[in-house]
Amino acid sequence: MAEAIARHLGHDAMSAGTHPETEVSKNAIKVLESRNINSEGLHPKIVDDIDWKSFDMVVSMGCGVNCPAIKIDQDWGLDDPHGKPISAFKDCADKIEENIRRLG
């Protein structure tokens, strides 16, 4: 969701995880679509495949993940909505959007 929301707000963004699923959560897609945010082309990626040095900032969503090999500029401390009801995805998307808007 973070990648799509950031792009929707005009940022060049890419998201990845340490243990990505095989597909983007259906609830995440539903939340993005309900906000008229394009989810086309979103797919799970592993952090090892991202050139994180090419970005101005690296943000961790939190979720108890530690990436000692990557310089994390901000950790937003969000709860992972995986396996939770759609309301948890909506809350997470709200927090992501608030934080991105604060970045400028």
LODO-790957 format. One record per atom (N, C-alpha, C): residue number from 0; atom name; x, y, z. Coordinates in nm, 2 decimals. Atoms other than C-alpha are relative to their C-alpha. Example, Ala and Ser with C-alpha at 12.3 -4.5 7.8 and 13.67 -1.06 7.14 Angstrom:
REM residues 2
ATOM   pos   site       xx       yy       zz
ATOM     0      N     0.09    -0.12     0.00
ATOM     0     CA     1.23    -0.45     0.78
ATOM     0      C     0.09     0.12     0.00
ATOM     1      N    -0.09    -0.11     0.00
ATOM     1     CA     1.37    -0.11     0.71
ATOM     1      C    -0.08     0.11     0.08
This chain:
REM residues 104
ATOM   pos   site       xx       yy       zz
ATOM     0      N     0.08    -0.12     0.00
ATOM     0     CA     0.00     0.00     0.00
ATOM     0      C     0.09     0.12     0.00
ATOM     1      N    -0.08    -0.12    -0.01
ATOM     1     CA     0.28     0.24     0.08
ATOM     1      C     0.05     0.04    -0.13
ATOM     2      N    -0.05    -0.04     0.13
ATOM     2     CA     0.43     0.23    -0.26
ATOM     2      C    -0.11     0.06    -0.09
ATOM     3      N     0.11    -0.05     0.08
ATOM     3     CA     0.09     0.29    -0.43
ATOM     3      C    -0.04     0.14     0.05
ATOM     4      N     0.04    -0.13    -0.06
ATOM     4     CA     0.00     0.57    -0.19
ATOM     4      C     0.10     0.11    -0.03
ATOM     5      N    -0.10    -0.10     0.02
ATOM     5     CA     0.33     0.74    -0.22
ATOM     5      C     0.01     0.05    -0.15
ATOM     6      N     0.00    -0.04     0.14
ATOM     6     CA     0.32     0.73    -0.60
ATOM     6      C    -0.13     0.09    -0.03
ATOM     7      N     0.12    -0.08     0.02
ATOM     7     CA    -0.04     0.86    -0.59
ATOM     7      C     0.02     0.14     0.04
ATOM     8      N    -0.03    -0.14    -0.06
ATOM     8     CA     0.09     1.16    -0.39
ATOM     8      C     0.12     0.06    -0.07
ATOM     9      N    -0.10    -0.07     0.08
ATOM     9     CA     0.36     1.23    -0.65
ATOM     9      C     0.14    -0.04     0.03
ATOM    10      N    -0.13     0.04    -0.03
ATOM    10     CA     0.66     1.05    -0.51
ATOM    10      C     0.05    -0.12    -0.08
ATOM    11      N    -0.05     0.12     0.06
ATOM    11     CA     0.89     0.80    -0.68
ATOM    11      C     0.03    -0.09     0.12
ATOM    12      N    -0.01     0.09    -0.11
ATOM    12     CA     0.86     0.51    -0.45
ATOM    12      C     0.00    -0.15    -0.04
ATOM    13      N     0.00     0.14     0.02
ATOM    13     CA     0.92     0.14    -0.42
ATOM    13      C    -0.01    -0.06     0.14
ATOM    14      N     0.01     0.06    -0.13
ATOM    14     CA     0.83    -0.09    -0.13
ATOM    14      C     0.05    -0.15    -0.02
ATOM    15      N    -0.05     0.14     0.00
ATOM    15     CA     0.98    -0.43    -0.04
ATOM    15      C     0.00    -0.05     0.15
ATOM    16      N     0.00     0.05    -0.13
ATOM    16     CA     0.98    -0.66     0.25
ATOM    16      C     0.11    -0.11     0.02
ATOM    17      N    -0.10     0.10    -0.03
ATOM    17     CA     1.21    -0.91     0.43
ATOM    17      C    -0.05    -0.14    -0.03
ATOM    18      N     0.07     0.12     0.03
ATOM    18     CA     0.96    -1.19     0.38
ATOM    18      C    -0.12     0.02    -0.08
ATOM    19      N     0.12    -0.04     0.08
ATOM    19     CA     0.73    -1.09     0.10
ATOM    19      C    -0.09    -0.12    -0.03
ATOM    20      N     0.09     0.11     0.04
ATOM    20     CA     0.42    -1.29     0.02
ATOM    20      C     0.01    -0.02    -0.15
ATOM    21      N    -0.01     0.03     0.15
ATOM    21     CA     0.36    -1.43    -0.33
ATOM    21      C    -0.09     0.10    -0.08
ATOM    22      N     0.08    -0.10     0.07
ATOM    22     CA     0.09    -1.17    -0.41
ATOM    22      C    -0.04     0.11     0.10
ATOM    23      N     0.05    -0.11    -0.08
ATOM    23     CA    -0.04    -0.83    -0.28
ATOM    23      C    -0.13    -0.04     0.06
ATOM    24      N     0.12     0.04    -0.07
ATOM    24     CA    -0.31    -0.88    -0.02
ATOM    24      C    -0.12     0.06    -0.07
ATOM    25      N     0.13    -0.04     0.07
ATOM    25     CA    -0.66    -0.86    -0.16
ATOM    25      C    -0.06     0.12     0.08
ATOM    26      N     0.05    -0.11    -0.08
ATOM    26     CA    -0.76    -0.63     0.13
ATOM    26      C     0.08     0.13    -0.03
ATOM    27      N    -0.08    -0.12     0.04
ATOM    27     CA    -0.47    -0.39     0.04
ATOM    27      C    -0.05     0.05    -0.13
ATOM    28      N     0.05    -0.05     0.14
ATOM    28     CA    -0.60    -0.38    -0.32
ATOM    28      C    -0.13     0.06     0.02
ATOM    29      N     0.13    -0.06    -0.02
ATOM    29     CA    -0.95    -0.32    -0.20
ATOM    29      C     0.00     0.14     0.06
ATOM    30      N    -0.02    -0.13    -0.06
ATOM    30     CA    -0.84    -0.03     0.02
ATOM    30      C     0.05     0.10    -0.10
ATOM    31      N    -0.06    -0.10     0.10
ATOM    31     CA    -0.63     0.13    -0.26
ATOM    31      C    -0.11     0.03    -0.10
ATOM    32      N     0.10    -0.02     0.10
ATOM    32     CA    -0.92     0.09    -0.51
ATOM    32      C    -0.11     0.09     0.06
ATOM    33      N     0.11    -0.09    -0.06
ATOM    33     CA    -1.17     0.25    -0.26
ATOM    33      C     0.05     0.14     0.01
ATOM    34      N    -0.05    -0.13     0.00
ATOM    34     CA    -0.94     0.55    -0.26
ATOM    34      C     0.04     0.05    -0.13
ATOM    35      N    -0.04    -0.03     0.14
ATOM    35     CA    -0.90     0.56    -0.64
ATOM    35      C     0.15     0.01    -0.02
ATOM    36      N    -0.15     0.01     0.01
ATOM    36     CA    -0.53     0.47    -0.60
ATOM    36      C     0.03    -0.12    -0.09
ATOM    37      N    -0.03     0.11     0.10
ATOM    37     CA    -0.39     0.27    -0.89
ATOM    37      C     0.09    -0.10     0.07
ATOM    38      N    -0.08     0.11    -0.05
ATOM    38     CA    -0.26    -0.07    -0.78
ATOM    38      C     0.06    -0.08    -0.11
ATOM    39      N    -0.05     0.07     0.12
ATOM    39     CA    -0.17    -0.18    -1.13
ATOM    39      C     0.15    -0.02     0.01
ATOM    40      N    -0.14     0.03     0.00
ATOM    40     CA     0.17    -0.35    -1.14
ATOM    40      C     0.06    -0.02     0.14
ATOM    41      N    -0.05     0.03    -0.14
ATOM    41     CA     0.21    -0.38    -0.76
ATOM    41      C     0.02    -0.15     0.01
ATOM    42      N    -0.03     0.14    -0.03
ATOM    42     CA     0.38    -0.70    -0.66
ATOM    42      C     0.10    -0.01     0.11
ATOM    43      N    -0.09     0.01    -0.11
ATOM    43     CA     0.57    -0.82    -0.36
ATOM    43      C     0.14    -0.01    -0.05
ATOM    44      N    -0.14     0.00     0.04
ATOM    44     CA     0.94    -0.76    -0.37
ATOM    44      C     0.08    -0.02     0.13
ATOM    45      N    -0.09     0.02    -0.11
ATOM    45     CA     1.23    -0.86    -0.14
ATOM    45      C     0.10     0.12     0.01
ATOM    46      N    -0.09    -0.11    -0.01
ATOM    46     CA     1.45    -0.59     0.00
ATOM    46      C     0.14    -0.02    -0.07
ATOM    47      N    -0.13     0.03     0.06
ATOM    47     CA     1.76    -0.76    -0.14
ATOM    47      C     0.00     0.04    -0.15
ATOM    48      N     0.01    -0.04     0.14
ATOM    48     CA     1.63    -0.67    -0.49
ATOM    48      C    -0.02     0.14    -0.03
ATOM    49      N     0.02    -0.14     0.01
ATOM    49     CA     1.59    -0.30    -0.43
ATOM    49      C     0.13     0.08     0.01
ATOM    50      N    -0.11    -0.09    -0.02
ATOM    50     CA     1.86    -0.04    -0.49
ATOM    50      C    -0.03     0.11     0.09
ATOM    51      N     0.05    -0.10    -0.09
ATOM    51     CA     1.78     0.15    -0.18
ATOM    51      C     0.09     0.12     0.00
ATOM    52      N    -0.09    -0.12     0.00
ATOM    52     CA     2.08     0.38    -0.22
ATOM    52      C    -0.04     0.10    -0.11
ATOM    53      N     0.04    -0.09     0.11
ATOM    53     CA     1.91     0.53    -0.53
ATOM    53      C    -0.12     0.09     0.04
ATOM    54      N     0.11    -0.08    -0.05
ATOM    54     CA     1.63     0.68    -0.32
ATOM    54      C     0.05     0.11     0.10
ATOM    55      N    -0.04    -0.10    -0.10
ATOM    55     CA     1.65     1.00    -0.11
ATOM    55      C    -0.02    -0.04     0.14
ATOM    56      N     0.03     0.04    -0.14
ATOM    56     CA     1.50     0.83     0.19
ATOM    56      C    -0.05    -0.14     0.00
ATOM    57      N     0.05     0.14    -0.02
ATOM    57     CA     1.44     0.48     0.32
ATOM    57      C    -0.08     0.00     0.13
ATOM    58      N     0.09     0.01    -0.12
ATOM    58     CA     1.14     0.43     0.55
ATOM    58      C    -0.04    -0.14     0.03
ATOM    59      N     0.05     0.13    -0.05
ATOM    59     CA     1.06     0.13     0.75
ATOM    59      C    -0.14     0.02     0.05
ATOM    60      N     0.14     0.00    -0.05
ATOM    60     CA     0.69     0.06     0.82
ATOM    60      C     0.00    -0.04     0.14
ATOM    61      N     0.00     0.05    -0.14
ATOM    61     CA     0.80    -0.10     1.14
ATOM    61      C    -0.02    -0.15     0.00
ATOM    62      N     0.04     0.14     0.01
ATOM    62     CA     0.63    -0.43     1.19
ATOM    62      C     0.11    -0.09     0.07
ATOM    63      N    -0.10     0.08    -0.07
ATOM    63     CA     0.93    -0.55     1.41
ATOM    63      C     0.11    -0.05    -0.09
ATOM    64      N    -0.10     0.04     0.09
ATOM    64     CA     1.16    -0.58     1.11
ATOM    64      C     0.13     0.08     0.02
ATOM    65      N    -0.13    -0.06    -0.02
ATOM    65     CA     1.53    -0.51     1.14
ATOM    65      C     0.09    -0.03    -0.12
ATOM    66      N    -0.08     0.02     0.12
ATOM    66     CA     1.75    -0.46     0.83
ATOM    66      C     0.14     0.07     0.03
ATOM    67      N    -0.13    -0.07    -0.04
ATOM    67     CA     2.11    -0.39     0.96
ATOM    67      C     0.08     0.04    -0.12
ATOM    68      N    -0.08    -0.03     0.12
ATOM    68     CA     2.25    -0.37     0.60
ATOM    68      C    -0.06     0.12    -0.07
ATOM    69      N     0.07    -0.11     0.07
ATOM    69     CA     2.01    -0.09     0.50
ATOM    69      C    -0.01     0.12     0.10
ATOM    70      N     0.01    -0.12    -0.08
ATOM    70     CA     2.03     0.27     0.63
ATOM    70      C    -0.15     0.04     0.00
ATOM    71      N     0.14    -0.04    -0.02
ATOM    71     CA     1.68     0.34     0.76
ATOM    71      C    -0.01     0.15     0.05
ATOM    72      N     0.01    -0.14    -0.04
ATOM    72     CA     1.60     0.71     0.77
ATOM    72      C    -0.11     0.03     0.10
ATOM    73      N     0.12    -0.01    -0.10
ATOM    73     CA     1.26     0.68     0.95
ATOM    73      C    -0.06    -0.14     0.01
ATOM    74      N     0.08     0.12    -0.03
ATOM    74     CA     1.07     0.40     1.11
ATOM    74      C    -0.13     0.05     0.05
ATOM    75      N     0.13    -0.05    -0.04
ATOM    75     CA     0.70     0.46     1.13
ATOM    75      C    -0.07    -0.08     0.10
ATOM    76      N     0.05     0.08    -0.11
ATOM    76     CA     0.63     0.18     1.37
ATOM    76      C    -0.15    -0.04    -0.02
ATOM    77      N     0.14     0.04     0.03
ATOM    77     CA     0.31     0.06     1.20
ATOM    77      C    -0.02    -0.15     0.02
ATOM    78      N     0.03     0.14    -0.02
ATOM    78     CA     0.14    -0.26     1.28
ATOM    78      C    -0.03    -0.06    -0.14
ATOM    79      N     0.03     0.07     0.12
ATOM    79     CA     0.13    -0.51     0.99
ATOM    79      C    -0.14    -0.05     0.00
ATOM    80      N     0.14     0.04     0.00
ATOM    80     CA    -0.24    -0.56     0.89
ATOM    80      C    -0.02    -0.14    -0.05
ATOM    81      N     0.01     0.13     0.06
ATOM    81     CA    -0.16    -0.90     0.73
ATOM    81      C    -0.08    -0.09     0.10
ATOM    82      N     0.08     0.10    -0.07
ATOM    82     CA    -0.43    -1.15     0.84
ATOM    82      C    -0.11     0.06     0.09
ATOM    83      N     0.10    -0.07    -0.08
ATOM    83     CA    -0.64    -0.88     1.00
ATOM    83      C    -0.12     0.04    -0.08
ATOM    84      N     0.11    -0.05     0.08
ATOM    84     CA    -0.98    -0.74     0.89
ATOM    84      C     0.03     0.12    -0.08
ATOM    85      N    -0.02    -0.11     0.09
ATOM    85     CA    -1.01    -0.48     0.62
ATOM    85      C     0.02     0.13     0.08
ATOM    86      N    -0.01    -0.12    -0.08
ATOM    86     CA    -1.05    -0.21     0.89
ATOM    86      C     0.15     0.02     0.04
ATOM    87      N    -0.15    -0.02    -0.03
ATOM    87     CA    -0.68    -0.27     0.99
ATOM    87      C     0.07     0.05    -0.12
ATOM    88      N    -0.06    -0.04     0.12
ATOM    88     CA    -0.58    -0.22     0.63
ATOM    88      C    -0.03     0.15    -0.02
ATOM    89      N     0.04    -0.14     0.02
ATOM    89     CA    -0.78     0.11     0.62
ATOM    89      C     0.08     0.09     0.10
ATOM    90      N    -0.07    -0.08    -0.10
ATOM    90     CA    -0.62     0.23     0.94
ATOM    90      C     0.15     0.01    -0.03
ATOM    91      N    -0.14     0.00     0.04
ATOM    91     CA    -0.27     0.14     0.82
ATOM    91      C     0.02     0.10    -0.12
ATOM    92      N    -0.01    -0.09     0.12
ATOM    92     CA    -0.33     0.32     0.48
ATOM    92      C    -0.02     0.15     0.05
ATOM    93      N     0.01    -0.14    -0.06
ATOM    93     CA    -0.45     0.63     0.68
ATOM    93      C     0.13     0.05     0.06
ATOM    94      N    -0.13    -0.04    -0.06
ATOM    94     CA    -0.13     0.63     0.88
ATOM    94      C     0.11     0.02    -0.10
ATOM    95      N    -0.10    -0.02     0.11
ATOM    95     CA     0.09     0.58     0.57
ATOM    95      C    -0.02     0.13    -0.07
ATOM    96      N     0.02    -0.13     0.07
ATOM    96     CA    -0.08     0.87     0.39
ATOM    96      C     0.03     0.12     0.09
ATOM    97      N    -0.03    -0.11    -0.09
ATOM    97     CA    -0.05     1.10     0.69
ATOM    97      C     0.15     0.02     0.01
ATOM    98      N    -0.14    -0.01    -0.01
ATOM    98     CA     0.32     1.02     0.72
ATOM    98      C     0.06     0.05    -0.13
ATOM    99      N    -0.06    -0.05     0.13
ATOM    99     CA     0.39     1.07     0.35
ATOM    99      C    -0.03     0.14    -0.02
ATOM   100      N     0.03    -0.14     0.02
ATOM   100     CA     0.21     1.40     0.35
ATOM   100      C     0.09     0.09     0.09
ATOM   101      N    -0.09    -0.07    -0.08
ATOM   101     CA     0.43     1.51     0.64
ATOM   101      C     0.14     0.01    -0.06
ATOM   102      N    -0.13    -0.01     0.06
ATOM   102     CA     0.74     1.44     0.43
ATOM   102      C     0.01     0.11    -0.10
ATOM   103      N     0.00    -0.11     0.09
ATOM   103     CA     0.63     1.71     0.19
ATOM   103      C    -0.02    -0.03    -0.14
